Amino acid sequence: MNRPLHEPLFFGARERTLFGLLHSHPGPQRRAMVLCAPLLQEGIRSHRALWVLAESAGASGIASLCFDWYGAGDSAGGGTALGLA
């Protein structure tokens, strides 16, 4: 299994910037997936499992994007801004 690349990036509207981490393989990517973490406590508890999934998929040639929701993690917005709308 090849070691995946990790590329941090910011995306989205300027006032609602999201932080993401792209896991990929050094070569052509034929597939991709976006991992949407649960919010609040469930997100904290599943962080490691999602990281391992994204890293394994990236090493297998499936580009994987993990991101922080607005108001969470390294994305813009404070904890009071956290929401789906």
C-alpha positions, 0 to 999 in steps of 0.5 A: 500500500502506498503512502497517501498525500495529505493536503490541507485546504480552505474552501467555500464562501469567503464569509463561511470558509471551511477547512478540509484535508484531502487524502490522495494517492500520488497518481491518477485519481479515478474515484473520490469521496467526501466524509461528512463527520457527525456534529458535536460529541459524535464528531469528536468520538468518530474523528480517528475512525474517519481519519483512518478511513480517509487515509486508507482510501487515499492510499488505495487511489480514492481521493478523500476529503474530510472537512470541518463544518462551519463553526467547528474545528478549524473552519470559520465561525465560533461554536455558537455558529454551528449549524446545518442551515 
